[in-house]
Every structure is written in structure tokens, then in C-alpha cells.
């Protein structure tokens, strides 16, 4: 139970980190978003762009985590041959799926913020 609680808290912290990175990305790319919308990009296209970016960011992080985890399991197996250490395929798939889901959920708010921008206001933000 304690391990599940730690995993849940870690997932929440990772999701908040993804959301913060994506909010900063939206803020820095406000003029770019305005230009995209001014030349004809729909709100749905802008939304899809930022959701895909968040999903890619989260899945990339998940893949790095899986690689480190698999390496750790193999190291334990090599150092303690009597200890049965193996990484089942379903665990790898589940980890990548959870990472993707986290990116989609926590990337939704920044993507909606980007999609709802008005082109003229976004272009004025150029400073």
C-alpha cells in the first residue's frame, strides 16, 4: 500500500511538471500560436499540436524510465543470481501507457489555453 501511494504521488508530481513545462511553452510561443491561427490553423489543430507535444514529452520520459528500470533489474539479476529478477513485457507496456496517459491528461489544460487564444491578441503579445 505504501509503495502504491509513493508511486501515485510520483505520478502526480511528474504530471504537474509536464503541465508546467507545457504552460511555459504556450506562454513563450504565444506569437507563434497567433501567427498559426492568423494564417488559417483551427483551434482543433493548435489543440492537437500541444496535446501531441505533451504526449511525446511524457512518453519520452517514460521510455527513459523504463530503460533505467530494465537496466536496474538486469543488474540485480547479475549481482544476485539466486534472486529471480525479470521485467515482464506487460510491465513495460503498462509503464509506457501510464506515461502516455499522464501526458494527455496533464497536457490538456495548456493545450486548451493555446487553442482558445485569439490571433490578434496573441500577435500583439510579440512585445
N, CA, C and O atoms as a GROMACS GRO file, in nm:
protein
  508
    1UNK      N    1   0.082  -0.119   0.000
    1UNK     CA    2   0.000   0.000   0.000
    1UNK      C    3   0.087   0.126   0.000
    1UNK      O    4   0.057   0.223  -0.070
    2UNK      N    5   0.193   0.123   0.079
    2UNK     CA    6   0.281   0.240   0.087
    2UNK      C    7   0.352   0.262  -0.046
    2UNK      O    8   0.371   0.376  -0.089
    3UNK      N    9   0.392   0.153  -0.111
    3UNK     CA   10   0.460   0.165  -0.240
    3UNK      C   11   0.366   0.223  -0.346
    3UNK      O   12   0.408   0.302  -0.430
    4UNK      N   13   0.240   0.183  -0.342
    4UNK     CA   14   0.141   0.238  -0.435
    4UNK      C   15   0.118   0.386  -0.410
    4UNK      O   16   0.102   0.463  -0.505
    5UNK      N   17   0.117   0.427  -0.285
    5UNK     CA   18   0.100   0.568  -0.251
    5UNK      C   19   0.218   0.650  -0.302
    5UNK      O   20   0.200   0.759  -0.356
    6UNK      N   21   0.337   0.598  -0.285
    6UNK     CA   22   0.457   0.668  -0.334
    6UNK      C   23   0.454   0.678  -0.486
    6UNK      O   24   0.487   0.782  -0.542
    7UNK      N   25   0.414   0.570  -0.553
    7UNK     CA   26   0.404   0.572  -0.699
    7UNK      C   27   0.301   0.674  -0.745
    7UNK      O   28   0.324   0.746  -0.842
    8UNK      N   29   0.187   0.680  -0.676
    8UNK     CA   30   0.082   0.776  -0.712
    8UNK      C   31   0.128   0.919  -0.694
    8UNK      O   32   0.101   1.004  -0.779
    9UNK      N   33   0.196   0.946  -0.586
    9UNK     CA   34   0.248   1.082  -0.561
    9UNK      C   35   0.353   1.117  -0.666
    9UNK      O   36   0.356   1.230  -0.716
   10UNK      N   37   0.438   1.022  -0.699
   10UNK     CA   38   0.540   1.046  -0.802
   10UNK      C   39   0.476   1.076  -0.937
   10UNK      O   40   0.522   1.164  -1.010
   11UNK      N   41   0.370   1.003  -0.969
   11UNK     CA   42   0.299   1.026  -1.095
   11UNK      C   43   0.234   1.164  -1.097
   11UNK      O   44   0.238   1.232  -1.199
   12UNK      N   45   0.176   1.204  -0.986
   12UNK     CA   46   0.115   1.337  -0.975
   12UNK      C   47   0.219   1.447  -0.992
   12UNK      O   48   0.196   1.544  -1.063
   13UNK      N   49   0.333   1.431  -0.927
   13UNK     CA   50   0.441   1.530  -0.939
   13UNK      C   51   0.493   1.537  -1.082
   13UNK      O   52   0.518   1.646  -1.134
   14UNK      N   53   0.508   1.421  -1.146
   14UNK     CA   54   0.552   1.419  -1.286
   14UNK      C   55   0.449   1.489  -1.375
   14UNK      O   56   0.486   1.565  -1.465
   15UNK      N   57   0.321   1.464  -1.351
   15UNK     CA   58   0.216   1.528  -1.430
   15UNK      C   59   0.216   1.678  -1.413
   15UNK      O   60   0.200   1.752  -1.510
   16UNK      N   61   0.234   1.724  -1.291
   16UNK     CA   62   0.240   1.869  -1.266
   16UNK      C   63   0.362   1.928  -1.336
   16UNK      O   64   0.355   2.039  -1.388
   17UNK      N   65   0.472   1.856  -1.337
   17UNK     CA   66   0.592   1.901  -1.408
   17UNK      C   67   0.566   1.914  -1.557
   17UNK      O   68   0.607   2.013  -1.619
   18UNK      N   69   0.498   1.817  -1.615
   18UNK     CA   70   0.463   1.823  -1.757
   18UNK      C   71   0.373   1.943  -1.784
   18UNK      O   72   0.392   2.015  -1.882
   19UNK      N   73   0.274   1.964  -1.697
   19UNK     CA   74   0.183   2.077  -1.716
   19UNK      C   75   0.259   2.209  -1.711
   19UNK      O   76   0.234   2.298  -1.791
   20UNK      N   77   0.351   2.222  -1.617
   20UNK     CA   78   0.428   2.346  -1.606
   20UNK      C   79   0.514   2.369  -1.730
   20UNK      O   80   0.520   2.481  -1.780
   21UNK      N   81   0.579   2.265  -1.778
   21UNK     CA   82   0.661   2.279  -1.900
   21UNK      C   83   0.575   2.322  -2.017
   21UNK      O   84   0.614   2.408  -2.096
   22UNK      N   85   0.456   2.261  -2.028
   22UNK     CA   86   0.369   2.295  -2.140
   22UNK      C   87   0.310   2.436  -2.126
   22UNK      O   88   0.292   2.505  -2.226
   23UNK      N   89   0.278   2.479  -2.003
   23UNK     CA   90   0.229   2.616  -1.984
   23UNK      C   91   0.336   2.718  -2.021
   23UNK      O   92   0.306   2.821  -2.081
   24UNK      N   93   0.460   2.690  -1.986
   24UNK     CA   94   0.570   2.779  -2.024
   24UNK      C   95   0.588   2.779  -2.176
   24UNK      O   96   0.612   2.883  -2.236
   25UNK      N   97   0.574   2.661  -2.237
   25UNK     CA   98   0.584   2.652  -2.383
   25UNK      C   99   0.476   2.736  -2.451
   25UNK      O  100   0.504   2.807  -2.548
   26UNK      N  101   0.355   2.728  -2.400
   26UNK     CA  102   0.244   2.808  -2.457
   26UNK      C  103   0.273   2.957  -2.440
   26UNK      O  104   0.253   3.035  -2.532
   27UNK      N  105   0.320   2.995  -2.321
   27UNK     CA  106   0.349   3.137  -2.296
   27UNK      C  107   0.459   3.189  -2.388
   27UNK      O  108   0.450   3.299  -2.440
   28UNK      N  109   0.562   3.110  -2.408
   28UNK     CA  110   0.674   3.154  -2.492
   28UNK      C  111   0.638   3.152  -2.641
   28UNK      O  112   0.696   3.227  -2.720
   29UNK      N  113   0.544   3.068  -2.677
   29UNK     CA  114   0.508   3.054  -2.818
   29UNK      C  115   0.378   3.127  -2.853
   29UNK      O  116   0.316   3.097  -2.956
   30UNK      N  117   0.336   3.220  -2.770
   30UNK     CA  118   0.212   3.295  -2.795
   30UNK      C  119   0.212   3.361  -2.932
   30UNK      O  120   0.113   3.347  -3.005
   31UNK      N  121   0.318   3.433  -2.972
   31UNK     CA  122   0.316   3.493  -3.106
   31UNK      C  123   0.307   3.387  -3.217
   31UNK      O  124   0.240   3.409  -3.318
   32UNK      N  125   0.374   3.276  -3.199
   32UNK     CA  126   0.369   3.167  -3.297
   32UNK      C  127   0.227   3.111  -3.309
   32UNK      O  128   0.179   3.082  -3.419
   33UNK      N  129   0.161   3.095  -3.195
   33UNK     CA  130   0.023   3.046  -3.195
   33UNK      C  131  -0.067   3.146  -3.268
   33UNK      O  132  -0.152   3.107  -3.348
   34UNK      N  133  -0.048   3.276  -3.240
   34UNK     CA  134  -0.126   3.379  -3.308
   34UNK      C  135  -0.105   3.377  -3.458
   34UNK      O  136  -0.200   3.393  -3.535
   35UNK      N  137   0.020   3.358  -3.500
   35UNK     CA  138   0.050   3.353  -3.643
   35UNK      C  139  -0.014   3.230  -3.708
   35UNK      O  140  -0.070   3.239  -3.817
   36UNK      N  141  -0.006   3.115  -3.640
   36UNK     CA  142  -0.069   2.994  -3.694
   36UNK      C  143  -0.219   3.015  -3.713
   36UNK      O  144  -0.275   2.977  -3.816
   37UNK      N  145  -0.283   3.075  -3.613
   37UNK     CA  146  -0.427   3.096  -3.622
   37UNK      C  147  -0.460   3.203  -3.727
   37UNK      O  148  -0.563   3.194  -3.794
   38UNK      N  149  -0.374   3.302  -3.740
   38UNK     CA  150  -0.399   3.409  -3.838
   38UNK      C  151  -0.390   3.358  -3.981
   38UNK      O  152  -0.459   3.408  -4.070
   39UNK      N  153  -0.304   3.257  -4.004
   39UNK     CA  154  -0.291   3.205  -4.141
   39UNK      C  155  -0.381   3.086  -4.167
   39UNK      O  156  -0.372   3.021  -4.272
   40UNK      N  157  -0.470   3.055  -4.072
   40UNK     CA  158  -0.573   2.957  -4.100
   40UNK      C  159  -0.576   2.832  -4.016
   40UNK      O  160  -0.661   2.746  -4.038
   41UNK      N  161  -0.487   2.817  -3.920
   41UNK     CA  162  -0.492   2.698  -3.834
   41UNK      C  163  -0.615   2.706  -3.745
   41UNK      O  164  -0.646   2.811  -3.689
   42UNK      N  165  -0.683   2.596  -3.733
   42UNK     CA  166  -0.803   2.594  -3.649
   42UNK      C  167  -0.763   2.573  -3.503
   42UNK      O  168  -0.650   2.533  -3.473
   43UNK      N  169  -0.856   2.600  -3.414
   43UNK     CA  170  -0.831   2.575  -3.272
   43UNK      C  171  -0.804   2.427  -3.248
   43UNK      O  172  -0.722   2.392  -3.163
   44UNK      N  173  -0.873   2.341  -3.323
   44UNK     CA  174  -0.853   2.196  -3.308
   44UNK      C  175  -0.711   2.157  -3.348
   44UNK      O  176  -0.651   2.069  -3.287
   45UNK      N  177  -0.656   2.222  -3.451
   45UNK     CA  178  -0.520   2.190  -3.494
   45UNK      C  179  -0.418   2.236  -3.389
   45UNK      O  180  -0.321   2.165  -3.362
   46UNK      N  181  -0.439   2.353  -3.332
   46UNK     CA  182  -0.350   2.403  -3.227
   46UNK      C  183  -0.358   2.312  -3.105
   46UNK      O  184  -0.257   2.279  -3.044
   47UNK      N  185  -0.480   2.274  -3.069
   47UNK     CA  186  -0.501   2.183  -2.956
   47UNK      C  187  -0.427   2.052  -2.980
   47UNK      O  188  -0.356   2.003  -2.892
   48UNK      N  189  -0.442   1.995  -3.098
   48UNK     CA  190  -0.377   1.868  -3.130
   48UNK      C  191  -0.225   1.880  -3.124
   48UNK      O  192  -0.157   1.788  -3.079
   49UNK      N  193  -0.172   1.992  -3.170
   49UNK     CA  194  -0.028   2.015  -3.168
   49UNK      C  195   0.027   2.011  -3.026
   49UNK      O  196   0.128   1.946  -2.999
   50UNK      N  197  -0.041   2.081  -2.935
   50UNK     CA  198   0.010   2.088  -2.798
   50UNK      C  199  -0.017   1.959  -2.719
   50UNK      O  200   0.063   1.921  -2.634
   51UNK      N  201  -0.127   1.892  -2.747
   51UNK     CA  202  -0.152   1.763  -2.682
   51UNK      C  203  -0.048   1.661  -2.728
   51UNK      O  204   0.004   1.584  -2.648
   52UNK      N  205  -0.018   1.661  -2.858
   52UNK     CA  206   0.083   1.569  -2.910
   52UNK      C  207   0.220   1.598  -2.850
   52UNK      O  208   0.295   1.506  -2.819
   53UNK      N  209   0.252   1.725  -2.833
   53UNK     CA  210   0.380   1.762  -2.773
   53UNK      C  211   0.390   1.712  -2.628
   53UNK      O  212   0.493   1.659  -2.586
   54UNK      N  213   0.282   1.730  -2.553
   54UNK     CA  214   0.280   1.682  -2.414
   54UNK      C  215   0.291   1.530  -2.409
   54UNK      O  216   0.363   1.476  -2.325
   55UNK      N  217   0.220   1.461  -2.498
   55UNK     CA  218   0.225   1.315  -2.502
   55UNK      C  219   0.364   1.266  -2.537
   55UNK      O  220   0.413   1.169  -2.480
   56UNK      N  221   0.429   1.334  -2.632
   56UNK     CA  222   0.565   1.296  -2.672
   56UNK      C  223   0.663   1.319  -2.557
   56UNK      O  224   0.750   1.236  -2.532
   57UNK      N  225   0.649   1.430  -2.489
   57UNK     CA  226   0.734   1.461  -2.374
   57UNK      C  227   0.719   1.355  -2.265
   57UNK      O  228   0.818   1.306  -2.211
   58UNK      N  229   0.596   1.320  -2.232
   58UNK     CA  230   0.571   1.223  -2.126
   58UNK      C  231   0.615   1.083  -2.166
   58UNK      O  232   0.674   1.011  -2.086
   59UNK      N  233   0.587   1.044  -2.289
   59UNK     CA  234   0.625   0.911  -2.335
   59UNK      C  235   0.776   0.898  -2.346
   59UNK      O  236   0.832   0.792  -2.318
   60UNK      N  237   0.842   1.004  -2.386
   60UNK     CA  238   0.989   1.002  -2.389
   60UNK      C  239   1.047   0.985  -2.250
   60UNK      O  240   1.140   0.907  -2.229
   61UNK      N  241   0.991   1.057  -2.154
   61UNK     CA  242   1.034   1.041  -2.015
   61UNK      C  243   1.004   0.902  -1.963
   61UNK      O  244   1.085   0.844  -1.891
   62UNK      N  245   0.888   0.848  -2.000
   62UNK     CA  246   0.853   0.712  -1.960
   62UNK      C  247   0.948   0.610  -2.019
   62UNK      O  248   0.987   0.515  -1.952
   63UNK      N  249   0.986   0.628  -2.144
   63UNK     CA  250   1.079   0.536  -2.210
   63UNK      C  251   1.216   0.539  -2.142
   63UNK      O  252   1.280   0.435  -2.126
   64UNK      N  253   1.261   0.657  -2.104
   64UNK     CA  254   1.389   0.668  -2.032
   64UNK      C  255   1.378   0.597  -1.897
   64UNK      O  256   1.470   0.527  -1.856
   65UNK      N  257   1.266   0.617  -1.828
   65UNK     CA  258   1.244   0.550  -1.700
   65UNK      C  259   1.240   0.398  -1.714
   65UNK      O  260   1.295   0.327  -1.631
   66UNK      N  261   1.173   0.350  -1.818
   66UNK     CA  262   1.168   0.205  -1.843
   66UNK      C  263   1.308   0.151  -1.870
   66UNK      O  264   1.345   0.046  -1.818
   67UNK      N  265   1.385   0.222  -1.951
   67UNK     CA  266   1.521   0.176  -1.981
   67UNK      C  267   1.606   0.168  -1.855
   67UNK      O  268   1.680   0.072  -1.835
   68UNK      N  269   1.595   0.267  -1.769
   68UNK     CA  270   1.670   0.266  -1.642
   68UNK      C  271   1.621   0.152  -1.554
   68UNK      O  272   1.702   0.083  -1.491
   69UNK      N  273   1.490   0.131  -1.549
   69UNK     CA  274   1.433   0.023  -1.469
   69UNK      C  275   1.477  -0.114  -1.516
   69UNK      O  276   1.514  -0.199  -1.435
   70UNK      N  277   1.473  -0.137  -1.647
   70UNK     CA  278   1.516  -0.265  -1.702
   70UNK      C  279   1.664  -0.288  -1.674
   70UNK      O  280   1.705  -0.399  -1.640
   71UNK      N  281   1.744  -0.183  -1.690
   71UNK     CA  282   1.887  -0.196  -1.660
   71UNK      C  283   1.910  -0.229  -1.513
   71UNK      O  284   1.998  -0.309  -1.480
   72UNK      N  285   1.832  -0.168  -1.425
   72UNK     CA  286   1.845  -0.196  -1.282
   72UNK      C  287   1.808  -0.341  -1.250
   72UNK      O  288   1.875  -0.407  -1.170
   73UNK      N  289   1.702  -0.390  -1.312
   73UNK     CA  290   1.659  -0.528  -1.290
   73UNK      C  291   1.767  -0.625  -1.341
   73UNK      O  292   1.797  -0.724  -1.275
   74UNK      N  293   1.824  -0.596  -1.456
   74UNK     CA  294   1.930  -0.682  -1.510
   74UNK      C  295   2.054  -0.680  -1.422
   74UNK      O  296   2.120  -0.782  -1.405
   75UNK      N  297   2.084  -0.564  -1.366
   75UNK     CA  298   2.199  -0.553  -1.275
   75UNK      C  299   2.176  -0.635  -1.150
   75UNK      O  300   2.265  -0.707  -1.104
   76UNK      N  301   2.056  -0.626  -1.094
   76UNK     CA  302   2.023  -0.705  -0.975
   76UNK      C  303   2.034  -0.854  -1.007
   76UNK      O  304   2.087  -0.932  -0.928
   77UNK      N  305   1.983  -0.894  -1.124
   77UNK     CA  306   1.991  -1.033  -1.166
   77UNK      C  307   2.133  -1.082  -1.182
   77UNK      O  308   2.164  -1.197  -1.150
   78UNK      N  309   2.221  -0.995  -1.231
   78UNK     CA  310   2.361  -1.032  -1.249
   78UNK      C  311   2.436  -1.039  -1.115
   78UNK      O  312   2.522  -1.124  -1.096
   79UNK      N  313   2.402  -0.948  -1.024
   79UNK     CA  314   2.472  -0.944  -0.894
   79UNK      C  315   2.421  -1.050  -0.796
   79UNK      O  316   2.495  -1.095  -0.709
   80UNK      N  317   2.296  -1.088  -0.812
   80UNK     CA  318   2.237  -1.188  -0.722
   80UNK      C  319   2.165  -1.293  -0.806
   80UNK      O  320   2.043  -1.287  -0.821
   81UNK      N  321   2.240  -1.389  -0.860
   81UNK     CA  322   2.179  -1.488  -0.949
   81UNK      C  323   2.068  -1.571  -0.884
   81UNK      O  324   1.982  -1.623  -0.954
   82UNK      N  325   2.070  -1.584  -0.753
   82UNK     CA  326   1.966  -1.661  -0.685
   82UNK      C  327   1.835  -1.583  -0.672
   82UNK      O  328   1.731  -1.640  -0.639
   83UNK      N  329   1.840  -1.453  -0.698
   83UNK     CA  330   1.721  -1.367  -0.690
   83UNK      C  331   1.656  -1.362  -0.827
   83UNK      O  332   1.718  -1.316  -0.923
   84UNK      N  333   1.531  -1.407  -0.839
   84UNK     CA  334   1.468  -1.407  -0.972
   84UNK      C  335   1.429  -1.265  -1.014
   84UNK      O  336   1.329  -1.211  -0.966
   85UNK      N  337   1.506  -1.206  -1.101
   85UNK     CA  338   1.480  -1.070  -1.147
   85UNK      C  339   1.449  -1.073  -1.296
   85UNK      O  340   1.532  -1.114  -1.378
   86UNK      N  341   1.330  -1.029  -1.331
   86UNK     CA  342   1.288  -1.024  -1.472
   86UNK      C  343   1.189  -0.909  -1.489
   86UNK      O  344   1.117  -0.873  -1.396
   87UNK      N  345   1.186  -0.854  -1.607
   87UNK     CA  346   1.091  -0.747  -1.638
   87UNK      C  347   0.991  -0.802  -1.740
   87UNK      O  348   1.026  -0.822  -1.856
   88UNK      N  349   0.869  -0.825  -1.698
   88UNK     CA  350   0.770  -0.876  -1.793
   88UNK      C  351   0.730  -0.770  -1.896
   88UNK      O  352   0.731  -0.651  -1.866
   89UNK      N  353   0.697  -0.814  -2.015
   89UNK     CA  354   0.659  -0.722  -2.122
   89UNK      C  355   0.537  -0.638  -2.083
   89UNK      O  356   0.529  -0.521  -2.118
   90UNK      N  357   0.443  -0.698  -2.010
   90UNK     CA  358   0.323  -0.623  -1.972
   90UNK      C  359   0.358  -0.504  -1.882
   90UNK      O  360   0.290  -0.402  -1.887
   91UNK      N  361   0.463  -0.518  -1.800
   91UNK     CA  362   0.502  -0.408  -1.712
   91UNK      C  363   0.559  -0.291  -1.793
   91UNK      O  364   0.533  -0.175  -1.762
   92UNK      N  365   0.635  -0.324  -1.895
   92UNK     CA  366   0.691  -0.219  -1.981
   92UNK      C  367   0.578  -0.149  -2.056
   92UNK      O  368   0.574  -0.026  -2.064
   93UNK      N  369   0.485  -0.228  -2.110
   93UNK     CA  370   0.372  -0.170  -2.183
   93UNK      C  371   0.286  -0.084  -2.090
   93UNK      O  372   0.241   0.024  -2.129
   94UNK      N  373   0.264  -0.132  -1.969
   94UNK     CA  374   0.183  -0.056  -1.872
   94UNK      C  375   0.251   0.075  -1.836
   94UNK      O  376   0.186   0.179  -1.827
   95UNK      N  377   0.382   0.071  -1.814
   95UNK     CA  378   0.455   0.192  -1.778
   95UNK      C  379   0.448   0.296  -1.890
   95UNK      O  380   0.428   0.415  -1.864
   96UNK      N  381   0.466   0.251  -2.014
   96UNK     CA  382   0.458   0.344  -2.126
   96UNK      C  383   0.316   0.397  -2.144
   96UNK      O  384   0.296   0.513  -2.179
   97UNK      N  385   0.217   0.312  -2.122
   97UNK     CA  386   0.077   0.354  -2.130
   97UNK      C  387   0.041   0.457  -2.024
   97UNK      O  388  -0.028   0.554  -2.052
   98UNK      N  389   0.090   0.435  -1.902
   98UNK     CA  390   0.064   0.531  -1.793
   98UNK      C  391   0.134   0.663  -1.824
   98UNK      O  392   0.079   0.770  -1.798
   99UNK      N  393   0.255   0.656  -1.878
   99UNK     CA  394   0.327   0.779  -1.914
   99UNK      C  395   0.250   0.856  -2.022
   99UNK      O  396   0.235   0.978  -2.013
  100UNK      N  397   0.202   0.785  -2.122
  100UNK     CA  398   0.124   0.850  -2.228
  100UNK      C  399  -0.004   0.911  -2.172
  100UNK      O  400  -0.038   1.025  -2.204
  101UNK      N  401  -0.073   0.836  -2.088
  101UNK     CA  402  -0.196   0.887  -2.026
  101UNK      C  403  -0.171   1.010  -1.942
  101UNK      O  404  -0.250   1.105  -1.943
  102UNK      N  405  -0.061   1.009  -1.868
  102UNK     CA  406  -0.025   1.124  -1.786
  102UNK      C  407  -0.001   1.247  -1.873
  102UNK      O  408  -0.046   1.357  -1.841
  103UNK      N  409   0.069   1.228  -1.984
  103UNK     CA  410   0.094   1.339  -2.075
  103UNK      C  411  -0.034   1.394  -2.134
  103UNK      O  412  -0.050   1.516  -2.148
  104UNK      N  413  -0.126   1.305  -2.170
  104UNK     CA  414  -0.253   1.350  -2.228
  104UNK      C  415  -0.338   1.425  -2.127
  104UNK      O  416  -0.395   1.529  -2.158
  105UNK      N  417  -0.346   1.373  -2.005
  105UNK     CA  418  -0.429   1.437  -1.901
  105UNK      C  419  -0.372   1.571  -1.859
  105UNK      O  420  -0.443   1.672  -1.855
  106UNK      N  421  -0.242   1.572  -1.828
  106UNK     CA  422  -0.183   1.695  -1.776
  106UNK      C  423  -0.144   1.794  -1.887
  106UNK      O  424  -0.112   1.909  -1.858
  107UNK      N  425  -0.146   1.751  -2.012
  107UNK     CA  426  -0.121   1.842  -2.123
  107UNK      C  427  -0.247   1.906  -2.176
  107UNK      O  428  -0.241   1.996  -2.261
  108UNK      N  429  -0.363   1.862  -2.128
  108UNK     CA  430  -0.490   1.912  -2.180
  108UNK      C  431  -0.512   2.060  -2.148
  108UNK      O  432  -0.553   2.136  -2.235
  109UNK      N  433  -0.485   2.102  -2.025
  109UNK     CA  434  -0.509   2.241  -1.986
  109UNK      C  435  -0.422   2.338  -2.066
  109UNK      O  436  -0.475   2.436  -2.119
  110UNK      N  437  -0.290   2.316  -2.076
  110UNK     CA  438  -0.210   2.407  -2.159
  110UNK      C  439  -0.254   2.406  -2.306
  110UNK      O  440  -0.253   2.510  -2.372
  111UNK      N  441  -0.292   2.289  -2.356
  111UNK     CA  442  -0.337   2.281  -2.496
  111UNK      C  443  -0.466   2.360  -2.517
  111UNK      O  444  -0.481   2.429  -2.618
  112UNK      N  445  -0.558   2.349  -2.422
  112UNK     CA  446  -0.682   2.427  -2.432
  112UNK      C  447  -0.653   2.577  -2.425
  112UNK      O  448  -0.716   2.656  -2.496
  113UNK      N  449  -0.559   2.615  -2.340
  113UNK     CA  450  -0.522   2.757  -2.331
  113UNK      C  451  -0.468   2.807  -2.465
  113UNK      O  452  -0.502   2.917  -2.509
  114UNK      N  453  -0.385   2.726  -2.528
  114UNK     CA  454  -0.330   2.764  -2.659
  114UNK      C  455  -0.438   2.770  -2.765
  114UNK      O  456  -0.442   2.862  -2.846
  115UNK      N  457  -0.527   2.672  -2.764
  115UNK     CA  458  -0.633   2.665  -2.866
  115UNK      C  459  -0.732   2.780  -2.854
  115UNK      O  460  -0.788   2.823  -2.955
  116UNK      N  461  -0.753   2.832  -2.734
  116UNK     CA  462  -0.852   2.939  -2.713
  116UNK      C  463  -0.796   3.079  -2.737
  116UNK      O  464  -0.870   3.177  -2.729
  117UNK      N  465  -0.668   3.089  -2.768
  117UNK     CA  466  -0.609   3.222  -2.792
  117UNK      C  467  -0.669   3.285  -2.916
  117UNK      O  468  -0.696   3.219  -3.016
  118UNK      N  469  -0.690   3.416  -2.906
  118UNK     CA  470  -0.736   3.493  -3.020
  118UNK      C  471  -0.613   3.537  -3.100
  118UNK      O  472  -0.516   3.584  -3.040
  119UNK      N  473  -0.615   3.524  -3.231
  119UNK     CA  474  -0.496   3.555  -3.310
  119UNK      C  475  -0.443   3.697  -3.291
  119UNK      O  476  -0.322   3.717  -3.277
  120UNK      N  477  -0.531   3.796  -3.290
  120UNK     CA  478  -0.487   3.936  -3.280
  120UNK      C  479  -0.419   3.960  -3.145
  120UNK      O  480  -0.313   4.023  -3.140
  121UNK      N  481  -0.479   3.912  -3.038
  121UNK     CA  482  -0.422   3.930  -2.904
  121UNK      C  483  -0.289   3.857  -2.892
  121UNK      O  484  -0.195   3.907  -2.830
  122UNK      N  485  -0.281   3.739  -2.951
  122UNK     CA  486  -0.157   3.662  -2.945
  122UNK      C  487  -0.046   3.731  -3.023
  122UNK      O  488   0.070   3.731  -2.980
  123UNK      N  489  -0.080   3.788  -3.138
  123UNK     CA  490   0.021   3.858  -3.218
  123UNK      C  491   0.066   3.987  -3.151
  123UNK      O  492   0.181   4.028  -3.166
  124UNK      N  493  -0.022   4.052  -3.078
  124UNK     CA  494   0.015   4.174  -3.005
  124UNK      C  495   0.113   4.142  -2.893
  124UNK      O  496   0.191   4.229  -2.853
  125UNK      N  497   0.110   4.023  -2.843
  125UNK     CA  498   0.196   3.984  -2.731
  125UNK      C  499   0.342   3.976  -2.772
  125UNK      O  500   0.428   3.949  -2.689
  126UNK      N  501   0.369   4.000  -2.899
  126UNK     CA  502   0.506   3.988  -2.951
  126UNK      C  503   0.602   4.078  -2.874
  126UNK      O  504   0.719   4.044  -2.858
  127UNK      N  505   0.554   4.191  -2.827
  127UNK     CA  506   0.635   4.279  -2.742
  127UNK      C  507   0.734   4.351  -2.822
  127UNK      O  508   0.811   4.430  -2.768
   0.00000   0.00000   0.00000
